[in-house]
Amino acid sequence: MTAAIFNKTLFNITQPELENQARLLAEALVPPCCIALWGDLGAGKSTFARAFIRTLSPIFDIPSPTFTLVQTYPSSKGEIWHCDLYRLKSPSNIEDLGLQEAFYHHICLIEWPERLGDFLPKNRYNVFIKIGLADRRHYRLEV
């Protein structure tokens, strides 16, 4: 893994630049791992997740799992779990979804990770995306 990929902050990046950060992270990480995607509605969490998944998976159509909560994809590094927890009723529901096991055996991209409460894995990557000016984004990755 290249140290330049991790613990970085970028300001006023475009959507293609945000997608490039997702590709760089996808290529560098070693599974199993969790990536918590933090940001307001419309910040670019799903855009980041799709670019990440497309880097490792032959699947082109990547719908948001807003209503299903979880979508899984085959990848060159093992199964990817894309989780959109915006509609998660209670953190205790993650057992029904199989997330606790997935956190330790697969690649998990987690949108709205704050909904997990104490179930959010401590060992994770944190990606923070904030809306900037003129369709730009601020991006921060912490390990």
C-alpha positions as CSV (number, residue, x, y, z in Angstrom):
1,M,0.0,0.0,0.0
2,T,1.2,3.4,-0.9
3,A,1.3,5.8,2.1
4,A,0.3,8.7,-0.1
5,I,-3.2,7.1,-0.5
6,F,-4.0,7.1,3.2
7,N,-4.6,10.0,5.7
8,K,-5.1,12.6,3.0
9,T,-7.3,15.7,2.6
10,L,-8.2,17.2,-0.7
11,F,-10.3,20.4,-1.2
12,N,-12.5,21.5,-4.1
13,I,-12.2,18.3,-6.1
14,T,-14.5,17.4,-9.1
15,Q,-16.6,14.3,-9.3
16,P,-14.0,12.6,-11.6
17,E,-11.3,13.4,-9.0
18,L,-13.5,12.0,-6.2
19,E,-14.0,8.8,-8.3
20,N,-10.3,8.6,-8.8
21,Q,-9.8,8.6,-5.1
22,A,-12.2,5.7,-4.8
23,R,-10.2,3.8,-7.5
24,L,-6.9,4.4,-5.7
25,L,-8.3,3.2,-2.4
26,A,-9.9,0.1,-4.1
27,E,-6.6,-0.8,-5.7
28,A,-4.6,-0.3,-2.5
29,L,-6.6,-2.0,0.2
30,V,-6.3,-5.5,1.5
31,P,-9.5,-7.3,2.5
32,P,-11.2,-7.9,4.7
33,C,-11.9,-4.3,5.5
34,C,-14.6,-1.7,6.3
35,I,-14.8,1.7,4.7
36,A,-17.2,4.1,6.5
37,L,-18.5,6.8,4.1
38,W,-19.4,9.9,6.1
39,G,-21.3,12.9,4.5
40,D,-24.6,14.6,4.2
41,L,-27.3,13.6,1.7
42,G,-26.0,14.3,-1.8
43,A,-22.4,14.7,-0.7
44,G,-21.1,11.9,-3.0
45,K,-21.0,8.8,-0.9
46,S,-22.8,6.6,-3.5
47,T,-20.7,8.1,-6.3
48,F,-17.6,7.1,-4.4
49,A,-19.0,3.6,-3.7
50,R,-19.9,3.0,-7.3
51,A,-16.4,4.0,-8.5
52,F,-14.8,1.8,-5.9
53,I,-17.0,-1.2,-6.9
54,R,-16.4,-0.7,-10.6
55,T,-12.7,-0.8,-10.0
56,L,-12.8,-4.3,-8.6
57,S,-16.0,-5.8,-10.1
58,P,-17.2,-6.7,-13.6
59,I,-20.7,-5.5,-12.6
60,F,-21.5,-2.2,-14.4
61,D,-25.1,-1.6,-13.1
62,I,-24.6,-0.6,-9.5
63,P,-27.9,0.6,-7.9
64,S,-28.0,2.3,-4.6
65,P,-29.0,-0.1,-1.8
66,T,-31.2,2.6,-0.2
67,F,-34.3,0.3,0.0
68,T,-32.6,-3.1,0.2
69,L,-29.9,-1.8,2.7
70,V,-27.3,-4.1,1.3
71,Q,-26.1,-5.1,-2.2
72,T,-23.3,-7.6,-2.8
73,Y,-20.9,-7.8,-5.7
74,P,-18.2,-10.3,-6.8
75,S,-14.8,-8.7,-7.1
76,S,-11.1,-9.5,-7.8
77,K,-10.5,-9.1,-4.1
78,G,-13.5,-11.0,-2.7
79,E,-17.1,-10.1,-2.1
80,I,-18.0,-6.4,-1.8
81,W,-20.9,-5.5,0.5
82,H,-22.3,-2.0,-0.3
83,C,-24.5,-0.9,2.6
84,D,-26.8,2.1,2.6
85,L,-28.0,2.3,6.2
86,Y,-30.0,5.5,5.9
87,R,-33.3,3.5,6.5
88,L,-31.8,1.2,9.1
89,K,-34.4,1.2,12.0
90,S,-32.1,0.0,14.7
91,P,-28.4,-0.9,14.9
92,S,-29.5,-4.3,16.3
93,N,-31.0,-5.1,12.8
94,I,-27.5,-5.6,11.4
95,E,-27.6,-9.2,12.6
96,D,-30.5,-9.9,10.3
97,L,-28.6,-8.4,7.4
98,G,-25.4,-10.5,8.1
99,L,-23.3,-7.4,8.5
100,Q,-21.4,-8.4,11.6
101,E,-19.9,-11.4,9.9
102,A,-19.4,-9.4,6.6
103,F,-17.3,-6.8,8.5
104,Y,-14.7,-9.4,9.2
105,H,-14.8,-11.5,6.0
106,H,-15.5,-9.1,3.1
107,I,-15.0,-5.6,1.8
108,C,-17.8,-3.4,3.3
109,L,-18.6,0.0,2.0
110,I,-20.9,1.6,4.6
111,E,-23.0,4.7,3.8
112,W,-24.5,6.3,6.9
113,P,-22.2,4.5,9.3
114,E,-23.4,6.5,12.3
115,R,-26.6,4.4,12.2
116,L,-24.5,1.4,13.4
117,G,-23.8,3.0,16.8
118,D,-21.5,0.7,18.8
119,F,-21.6,-2.0,16.1
120,L,-19.4,0.1,13.8
121,P,-16.1,-1.7,13.5
122,K,-13.3,0.2,15.3
123,N,-10.7,-1.0,12.7
124,R,-11.9,0.8,9.5
125,Y,-11.1,3.4,6.9
126,N,-13.1,6.6,7.3
127,V,-13.9,8.6,4.1
128,F,-15.4,12.0,4.8
129,I,-17.0,13.8,1.9
130,K,-18.4,17.4,2.1
131,I,-20.2,19.5,-0.4
132,G,-18.0,22.4,-1.5
133,L,-18.7,25.3,-3.9
134,A,-19.8,24.8,-7.6
135,D,-20.3,21.0,-7.5
136,R,-16.9,20.5,-5.9
137,R,-16.3,18.2,-2.9
138,H,-13.9,18.2,0.0
139,Y,-12.5,14.7,0.6
140,R,-10.6,13.3,3.6
141,L,-9.4,9.7,4.2
142,E,-8.4,8.5,7.6
143,V,-7.1,5.1,8.6
